[in-house]
Amino acid sequence: MQSKFRTANNRSPTSRPTIYEWPERFITTGSILPKPKSGRPSRRLYDVKRIQDTFHCSPRKSIRSAAQHLQIPRSTVIDVVHKKLRLYAYKLQLLHELKLDDKPQRRTFAEEMLQKTEDDENFLQSVIFSDEATFHVSGIVNRHNTRIWGLENPHAVLEQARDSRKVSVWCGLLHDSNYRAFYLFQSNCPL
C-alpha cells in the first residue's frame, strides 16, 4: 500500500503517529498543519526554481558543478534535488543485444559443461576462465561516473567515438595459477 502511494504521489505517506496527532492539533490550533518552527528559515523559492531550471536544462550536470555555477552551497543543492525536486541519479547502462539464437546456445553450453564435470571430476582443472576489459585512451566518458538526474529513468544511450586508441587488459585463471596481459592498440576497422 505504501509503495503504491509513493509511486502515485512521488513522496512517502504520512506516518501513523502524525495522523494520531492531527485531532489534538486541530482542537488546539484549528488546523492540522504543524506549528511554525523557529530557527533557520527554509530555502527560498527562488533558489529552488534556479536549481530546478539548471537540472532541467542540463540533466547530466553534477551537483558539485551546479553548486559552483549557481553559487549555492553544495549541501543546499543536494537537499533541494533530493527532498524538494525528488530527482534521482540514473546511471547509463551499456547493454549487449541478445539475438534469437543466443539463449539456446547458452543453454547448450551450460548443459555440456555440466555433463563434462559429471563425467570427469578433474575436468575443471584443465579449463582457463578469462575476462577482458578495454579502456579508451581518448578520454571517452566513463559511464560509471555519469549520472542523469530526473523523475524517471530516461533510458539514455551513450555514444562513443570509434577507432580510438585503447588499452586492453586480459586475465585468465587456472585452478592453480593466473595469467595477465596488457596491450595497447589502435583500432582502424569497425568492430
N, C-alpha and C positions, 0 to 999 in steps of 0.2 A: 504494500500500500504506500509506504514512504517513498519507495523508488519511483512509483508512478507519479506521485506528487512532485518529486524532484524533476522528473522528465517533463512534465506538463508545465511547471511554473519556473523552472530553472533556479530553484532555491530549496533549501531544506524546510521541512514542515515545522510548525510551531511545536515546541516541546510540551509534554503533559503538565509539568509544574507551572509553566507560563499560563496555560489555559486555566488551571485551577486558581491562579492569581487574578484573573480577569474580573470575577464578580466583586471581590473586595476592592479592586481599583475603581470599578465603576461606582460603587457605593460611596467611596471617599472622594473621588475627583470628578465623577460624572463622565468619565471616559475610560476606555480600556488601554489607551496609549500609555507607555511608560512615562514617568516623571522626567523632565529635562535634567540632564546630567551636568554637573558642574565640572570645570576643568578644561582641558584642551578642546577647542572648537572643532567641529567636523570639517572635512575638506570642502573647500569652496567648489561650488557647482562649475565655476569657470575652469578650474584645474581638471576636473573630471571630464569635461567636454573636450579640452585640449588633448588629454591623454587618449580619449576615445577616438578623436579625429586622427591622431598620429597612427594608432594601430589599424584604423580603418584604411588609411591611405597606404601604409607600409606594414602589412601583416607579418613580414619576416623580420622586422626591426627587433633588436634585443631590448630588454628592459633597461640595461645599462646605457645603451646609446639613446634611447628615448628620454631617459632622465637627464642626460647631458644636453641633449638638444632642447628640451623644454625648460631646463634649469630648475628642475623639481627634484627633491631628494629621492633617491632610488627606492627607499622603503615606502614612500608615498605612492610611487608608480606601481610597486608590487601590490600594495593594498588595494589601489583602485582597480588594477587589472583583474585581481582575483576576487575581491569582495564586492565591488560596485558593478564592474562590467561583466564579471563572471566569464572571462576568457580563459581558454585552456591552450597550452602549448602543444601543438601536434608535430610529430616527427615525420620527416619524409621517409618513405619506405621504397626500397628497390625490390622489385618482385620479378621472379623468373616466370615467363609464360609457360604454362603447362599445356602440352599438346595431348591429343586424344590417346596416343599410344604410350604416354609416359606412365600412367598408373599400372597398366598390365605389365609393362617391362619391369617396373619396380617390384611388383608383387612376385613375378617370376624369379627375379634376382634374390629376393628375400627367402623364397621357398628353397631355391638351390643352395643358398648359404646354410640354411638350417639343416638341410639334408646332408651336406658335406660335413658339418660339425657333428651330426649324429653318427655318420659312418666312420669318421676318424677324429678321435678326441684331441689329437695334436695338430689338426688342420689349421687352426688359427695362429699357430706358431710360425707358419710359413706365409702369412699374409701381412702386407705392409698397409697400414692405414695412413692416409695422407690428406693434406689440405693445402690450399694455395690461396694467397691474397695478393692483390695488385694495388699499388698506391701510385697516384698520378703526381709527377714532379711539377706539373704546370700550375699547381695551386688550385685545382678544382675544389669547390667547397665540399667539405666532409659532411655527409648527410646527418651524422651523429651530432654535429654542432649547429644544425639548422632547425629552427622551430618556426611554426606558422601559428600566430595567435588568432583564435576565432571561437565562436559559439559552438560550431560543429566542425567535424573533420572535413577539410576541403579536398582531400584525396589528391593532393598536388603531385606533379611529376617533376623530377629533377632532370634536366637535360645536361649532358656532359659533352665536352668537345672530344672529337675522335682523333686518333693518330697522335696523341701527345706522348711525351717520354714517360715511362713508367718504371717502377721498381717492383719486382715480383719476389715474394717470399714463399718458399715451399718447405714443408716439414713432413717427414714420414716417420711413423712409429712402428717398430717391430717388437715382438714380445720381450726382447731383452736389450734393445738399443734404439736410438733415434738418429735421424739424419736431417740436416738442414741445408738449404741452398738459397742464395740471394743472387739475383741477376737484374741488370738494368738493360732495358731495350727500348727501341723506338719502333712503334707500330706504324707501318706505312700502308697496310692493307686493312680493309674493313673486316671486323670480326664476324 
